[in-house]
Amino acid sequence: MKVVIIGNGVAGVTAAETIRAKDRDAEILVVSGEPHGFYSRPRLIELLAGKASAEQITIHNAQWYEKKEIGFIPSARIERIDPLKKFLVDDSGKETSYGTLVIAAGAAPFVPPIDGASSDGVFTLRTIEDAARIRETAMGRGSAAIIGGGLLGIEAAGSLAALGVRVVLLEVSGRLLPRQLDETGSSMLLAMLEKKGISVMAGATVAALRAGAGGLEIRLEGGSSLAAGLAVISAGVRPRIDLALAASIRCGSGILVDDFMRTNLPGVYACGDCAEHDSRLYGLWQPARAQGAACGNHIAGVEAPFRGAVTSARLKVAGIELASVGSIVGAEGVRGIVEKMEDGLYRKLFIRDGRLIGAILLGDLAGLDALQKAIRDCEVFEP
């Protein structure tokens, strides 16, 4: 059996590890568009802040692939899949055959249609190279604007502030993290960030970016503008599905898969950020790893289906800790119980039909694991 895996992120590498653990004879090949071994993408913010090196955030180096007898081709971008003849073509024109294919191509940063978004000094943060370029530019220019106040945007702002860079965070919605926090939690987080020296502009829509001597002019809708040495666009990601679409693999927002990560084509699987399972895209590390395990197990002949995951978002920036787990959306039949609210601390639980469905913890993450388990197992919960 020859298994080729497109993608060297957590989903693809977990699939490879799982297959090898179950089948010592399988031929496994991982193809990566990046030059590095498997590294922790969530730790890119540490690299950006100068708190870790590329080597320190690397989980598996070249020797690991050799030890596991897993073939590894770095810096090769797959441009075409031929599902009839079962081969891939990369950007050098090289063809690679496969018996079973796993598409774990991940996601790409979404860049809104902002006039001037391709200007010099405008970045996205997704790779080791991105973090290095942003850090070098920021140190030379002294100020930065983060366009997008989601989790990654806030973490990037914290990393740059730690370097002594003046940072302004521009968020299009009226408050920070509307999907992870209620209004009280958002207000508390805003105050905490501002105390750390990070300026926040909520309800700010960027209309245009203009490069000039030593930096950028950022024009906002409504006519106001501000100057910054660089801008980092952090507006979410979009699944990489172009290869799948061109190969007639069924897609929605992502590549459509079942509980075993199978696509509509025999012998072709998908997992991780590019996969859509049960109408959901996760874009998170833990679900991607679980999908990679389900995929690898099925290829190796073991049925251990992926049944979905409880969403969990965590943030640790400038000494601020935050976790948002499960569903925090107020709806009929949902009770929100505030257990703690004081300076820098906030804890709120969301309960429906006697069961915990969501939780917000800000400033103190004590008990998080137990709360996650209660949500995942649908336990009867009495606060």
N, C-alpha and C positions, 0 to 999 in steps of 0.2 A: 504494500500500500504506500503510495506517495501522496503526501499531504503538503500542499503549498498554502502558506498563510500570507496574505497581503496585509501588512501592518505589524509594527513592533511595539505597540502600546500595551496597556495592561490586558485588554481582551485577547489580542493575538498571542502574546507571550503566555498567558494563562492557558489558552487552548493548547499551545505547543507543549507546555509542561504537563498538562493533564494527559494528553495522548502518550507522551513518553513514559509517564508513570504507569500507564496501563498496558503499553505495547512497546517492548524493547526493540522490536524489529522494524517498526514503521519508519519509512523515510520521511523526514520532516524538514521543510525548508521555509524559513521566514524571510520575507522580502520587505525592506524598509526604505522609505524615501529619505530618511535622515542618515547622517554618517555615524551616529552613536549607537551603542548598545541600549538596552532597555533602561529608561530612567523614569524617575517620579515626576510626572508633569505637575502635580500639585505643589511640588517643592521649587518650581521655577521662581516663585516670589522670593525664596531664600537666596537663590542665585542672584536675582536682581538687586537684593539688598546688600549683597556682599557677605552674607552670613553662611554661605556654602559654596563650594566649587562644583564644577561640572562632574568631577570624579566623585564627590561626596553624594550627589543626588542620583548617581548611576547605580542601578540595582543589579544588573547583569552585564558584565563586560564580555569581551570577545572570548575569553577563556571559558566562560560559563557555557556558551553555545557549543564549544568544542567538547567540553566535559560531558554535556548532555547528548552529544552526537546529534545536534540540531544544526542544520545548515543555515547560514546567515549571509544575506546579501544586502549590504548597506548602500545608501545613496543610489537607489534604483527606483525610479518612479514608473509604476505600471500604467501603460497607456491604453491597453486593449485586452479584453478577455474573449477568447473564442470557445464558447461552451460546447460546441459540436465536436471540434477537434481536440478540445481540452488542452489548450495552451494559453500562455500569457505572453504579451509583448511589452518590453520596457522601453524607456526613452532612448536607449542605445540601439534599439532594434533587435535585441536578443530575445529569442523565444524560449520559454520554459514550460515544459509539459507538467501536467498534474493528473492525479487520479481523483483526489478530493480537493476541493478548493474552499478556503475560509477567507471571507472578506472582512477584515477588521481594520478598515481604512480610516476610521476615526471621523473627525469633524474638522472643519476649517473655520477660522474666525469670520464672523459676519461683519462686513463693512457697509454701513448704511449709505445711501446715495447722496453723500455730502459733497458739494462742490469743493474740489481741491483735496479730496481725501487721499490722493496719491502723491501729494506734495512731499518734498524733502522735509524730514523731521516728523513725519506722521508714521506711527508704528501700530502693530498689533502684537500681542504676547501669546505665543503658542509653543515656541521651541526654545532650545538652549541658545541658538543664534539670535533669536529675537531678544531674549533677556540681556545678552551681552551687548547688543547694539543699543538698546534703550539705556542701559546703565552707562555706557561710554558717552553717549550723547548728553544724557542728563547731567553728568559730572562736569561736562564742558560748558553747559548753558545755564545751569542753576535753577531753572524753573520748569514745571511741567503741568499740563492739563490732562486729566483722565476723563475721557468721554464715555460715560456709562458707569453708573453707581451700583452695579451688581457685586456679587461676592469677589470676582476676580478684579474688578475695578477698584474696590475698596482695598484689597490686598496689595495691588500694585501701587496705590497711593501711599499706603503705609510703608512699603519697601523704599519708595523714592524719598519719602519724608525722613526715613532713617538714615539716608545718605546726606541729609542736610539740604535737600532740594525743596524749594517752595512749590507746594502742590495745591491745585484747585481741582475739585471733583465735580463734574457736570453731570447731573442726572435729569433725564427728560421727564420722568414722572414727578408727582408732587411731593414724594417722600422716598426715603431709602428703603430698598428691599421690600417692596410691597407684597411679593409672593412668599417671603420668609418671615415677615414681622407684621404685627398689627401697628396701629398708629402710635400707641404708647411706646412700643419697642423701637420703632423708627425714630421717634423724637429723642429717646434716650441715647440711641446709637449716634445720632447726629451731634448731640452735645458732647459725647465722649470723643468723637473724632476731632471736633473743633478744638477741644482742650489739648489734643495731641498736635495741633498746628496744621491740620488739614482743613482747608476752606471747602465748604460744600455749597453748591448752587443747585437747588432743586427746581424742577420745572424749567430747566434750561435746555432748549433745543438748538443744536449747532446748525447754522445755515451754510457756512462756508469756512474754509481754511486757506490762508494765504501765507506762503513762505516769504520771508524777508531776510535781511541781514541779521544773523544770529538767532533766528527763531520764527515764530508764527504769529499771525494775527488770527484770532478766533472770533468769527462774527456769529452772533446769536440772532435767532428770530426775534423781531421786535426792534432791531436796530442797534443794540448795544454790542460791544466787543471787548476783548481782553487780549493781552499778550502773554505768550508762554514760549519757553525755549524749545519745547517739543510737545507733541500730543500722542497719547496712547488711546486708541479706539478699543473699548471693551464693551461691545454690544452683543455678546453672546456668540454662539457657534451654529453652524449648519452642517448636517451630516454629509459626508462625501458619498454621493450616490451616482455620480456621472458614469463610472465604469459599469455599475450594475444596470443602469438604464440602457446603456448602449448594447449590453449583452442580453437584453430582454428579460432581465430579472425583475420581478414585480416590486414596485416601490410605491410608497405613499410619501410622507415627509422623510422617511428613512427606508432602508431595505426591509421589506416585510418578512418576518420570520415567525415560526411556531415555537412551542416550548422547548424544542431541542435545537433551536437556532437554524432550522432548515429553511431555505428559500423555496420558491416554486420550481427551481431546476434541480433535478436529482444530482446528488453529490456536491452541491454548492450550499455553503453555510454563510451566515453573517452574524457578527456579534460586536458589542461595544457601541460606541457613539454613533456609528453609521446605521445601526439596526433599529427597527421599529417593532416592538413586541406588544401585542394586545393594545394597539393604538397609542402606545407610549414611547417617547424618546426620553432617555434618562440623562445622558451627558454627565454622568458622575462615575467616580472611580469604582466604588463598591459594586454597583449593578453591572458595570462593564466586566469586572472580574468574575462575578457570578455567571454572567452570560458566557464568558470564555470557558469556564469550567463545564457548563452544561453542554456547550458545543464540543469540547474535547472529549468529554465522556461518551457522547453519542457516537462520535467518529470511532472511538475505541471499543464500541459495543456495549457500553454501560448506559442505562437509562436513568438519568438524574436530571429531570426537567427543571427549567427556569420558570418559576411561577409568579414572577414579578418581584418588586422590592419596595420596601418602605423608603420614601425619599428622605434624605437627611442632608442638610446643608450646614457646614461648619466654617467658622471664621475665627482666625486668631491673628490680630494685627495690632501693632503698637501697644501690646499688653491688654487688648480687649478680646475676650472670648465670647463666642456666640454659637449657639446651636439651634436649629429649627428642624423639627422632625415631624413627619406625617402631614396631616391636613390641619391647617390653622385657619381655614376659611370659615367665617361665621355663616351659619345656615340654620334653617328651621330644625329644631331639635338638638342643636349643638350648644352646650354650655361652656363658657370661657371662665375659668376659675383662676384668679390671680392669687398665687400663694406667697409671693414676695415682691415688693416694689420699694426700693430705697436707693440711695445714692450709688449708682453704678451696678445695681443688681436688679434683675427682673426675671420672674419665673411665672409662666402662665400655662395652664393645662386646658385642653379642649376635649370634652367628653360628650359622647352621644350614646344613648341607650345603655348607660352604665359602663361603657367601655372607652378607654383612652384612645383617641384618634390622632392627637397632635400635641406638640409642646414647644414652647419658646423658652430658652434659657439664655440669659444675657449676664455676663460678668461672673457666673459661677456655674460650672457644668457638672456639679456633683449629682450623681444619680442618673446621668444620661443613659448609660448602658441599660439600666433597669427599665427606664421609660421606653427606650427603643424596643426592648423585648416585649413589653406589655402591648405596644402598638402592633408589632409584627404578629404576635400570637393571639391578638384580639381578646386579651384577658379582661375579665370583669375587674373594674378598677374603682377603688374608693379613695379619693384624695384625703 
